[in-house]
Amino acid sequence: QVQLVESGGGLVQPGGSLRLSCAASGFAFNDYTIGWFRQAPGKEREGVSCISRGGSVTLYADSVKGRFTISRDNTKSTVYLQMNSLEPEDTAVYYCARNPMRLSTTGCSPPRYDYWGQGTQVTVSS
């Protein structure tokens, strides 16, 4: 049974940090591109950051470049998203998802990702 389980969300003040985790099971984790996406109320789901199968290639949305860092540990079947200098505009439900295609081929576009976790809420507010 394929599972992607996000954790690490919560309430944080502007300028603060959070580290999200995405724990995968039920499939060959090393064979999949993994992405982080977010959806704020009333907005479409957008790609935040994606990482290649081996972890050597990463993509970031312009809005998070320099503040967020994606990484993966294939020995633990887990992908992380370190989020620093958080802003109120980062408030959203964050999802991780898998993509059987190479990152270089499909990028970080949500329709390319075939299985999704349930999401974790991130709220940035004073």
KAMOSUL-V383153 format. One record per helix or strand of 3 or more residues. SS is the DSSP state (2 for helix, 1 for strand). FROM is the first residue (numbers start at 0). LEN is the number of residues. Records with the same first field share a line. If there is no record, write none. Layout:
BEGIN
SS = FROM-LEN + FROM-LEN
END
This chain:
BEGIN
1 = 2-5 + 9-3 + 17-8 + 32-7 + 45-6 + 57-3 + 67-6 + 77-6 + 91-8 + 119-5
2 = 28-3 + 87-3 + 102-4 + 109-3
END
